[in-house]
Amino acid sequence: MQNRLTIKDIARLSGVGKSTGLARAQQRKRCQPNARVNASRAVMNQHGFSPSRSARAMRGQSDKVVAIIVSRLDSLSENLAVQTMLPPLL
């Protein structure tokens, strides 16, 4: 089974930068029409590329997730350290 192409692959195959390939995939108006940019559209059509909806949904959003890893849940010192870290995060 063949892996799905990414925008990096499309940009590489068409000889344009990733940003230009992405702008072309999203059909942004600021993307100047020229032979190389039009080549990226041709490569997308040839390979049946369509931008990922999940990637588009994640664009510009941040999750603001913090992970705290402790080695022992019953350790008094680690328990106190976590209790000290939590209030500023909440």
N, C-alpha and C positions, 0 to 999 in steps of 0.2 A: 504494500500500500504506500502511495506517495504522500509525503508530508504536504500540508497546505502551505502555499506561498505566503510570505509576509511582505509588507511594504518595502522592507530592506531588499528582499529578493527582486521585487519588481524594479526598484531603483537601480540595482546592480545590472540587471538584464537590459535595461533601457539606457544605461549610461548617464543617469541623472542622479542628483543627490537625494537622500532620504526625504528631506523637507519638500523638495520639488515633487517627488513621487507622491508624497502624502497629499500635497496641495492639489495635484492632478486627480488623485483618487477621490478627493472630496469635492472636486470641481469648483475650487475657489476662484473667484474672479481675479484676484491679484496675481494668479499664475499666468505668466506671459506665454501666449501660444507661439511655439517655435518647433523646429524639426525634432529636437531631442525630447521636448515635453510631449509632443504628439506621439513620439515613439513609445513613451511610457504608457500612454493610453492604448496603443496598439498591443503592447506586451500584456497589459491587463486583460484586454479582450481575448487575445490568443490563449491565455492560460485560464480564462474564466474567473479572474480574480474579482472578489467583491470585499469591501472593507468589513471587518468584524464588527457586528453590532455591540458586542460586549466591550470591545476595546473603545469604541466610540462613546459608550455610556460612561466609562471610567475616566475619560479625558477631562482633566481639569478638576477632578474631585479628589479630596484627601480623606483618608479614613481616620486619621488621628488615633492610631492604635499604639499602645505602649505595652511591651512584654517584659515581665519581670521573671527571671529564672532563678529559682532557689534550689540548692542541692538537697536540703533536708527540711521537710515541713515541720518537724518537731524541734528544730533548733531555735532556742530562745533569741539568739543574736540575729538570725535571719528574720525571724518573726518581727522583732523590733525594727529592723531595717526596712522591711516592707511596710509596716505601719507608719513609719516616718515618711516614706515615699508617696504613699497613696493620697493623703489630703490635698497636696498641691495639684495632683492630676485630676481630681474630681471636680 
